[in-house]
Amino acid sequence: MDSALTRQGDAEAKGYDKVFAFVRQQLISGQMKAGDRLVPERELATRLGVGRPVIREVLRALAAIGVIEIRHGYGSVVRRPDFAELGDLFTMMLAQQDEVVEDVMEARIAIERQAIRLACARATSADLAALGEALRRVEKTVNDPQAGGEADFAFHAALIAAAHSPTLASLHAAIAVLLKRSHFERRKRITRLSDIDTYLIEHHRELLAAVVARDADTADRLLVQHFQIGSDYQRRAATEQ
């Protein structure tokens, strides 16, 4: 009896993997796109040689992570990716790692260096206006760790948006929760330093000016310097505690 149950469980697991792999390949290859309806359960079960309960289990799992939407009486439809939702799942997994906030900073630097170069070439007048408004928020909240961290995040998020790169924007959205946490924690440590206004205000102004001037090399150099200065302030704050 136990042996029979084990074989049944193994068969169901293999069937699950088979169905999942099929749907995954359809999505990755581009054969199915947002708004497309999946093959009906009965047809999918026949094609893959698995039971319909296994099909339903896979579909429920895909719906739970936001890949598809199950519409009763119609079928399952591929959803347009919502990277905010996927970011929550990604954040929960990353949050289990030690020193995750500092590790995410490395990803942030890589994303923003490419984004600011693209922004120099692609930013529209609306993007520049959004960056200007974000800069004004940075200036007004320089002494407030919470509001200042949010303003800092908004400025850098506006840089990402100005790049008009869906992939960079998606990567940024996937780690946005951790980045907001990083902005707040880093800001909280350095706000009390005497000359912090110059870094927080003047350097953001220089970054915006480089984007307005469409000077990608200067923008990249300033951004690298921006992060380096930020790290220096973090070390200084730690020694002055």
Secondary structure by P-SEA (a helix, b strand, c coil): caaaaaaaaaaaaaaaaaaaaaaaaaaaacccccccccccaaaaaaaacccaaaaaaaaaaaaaaccbbbbcccccccccccaaaaaaaaaaaaaaccaaaaaaaaaaaaaaaaaaaaaaccccaaaaaaaaaaaaaaaaccccaaaaaaaaaaaaaaaaaaaccaaaaaaaaaaaaaaaaaaaaaaaaccccccccccccaaaaaaaaaaaaccaaaaaaaaaaaaaaaaaaaaaaaaac
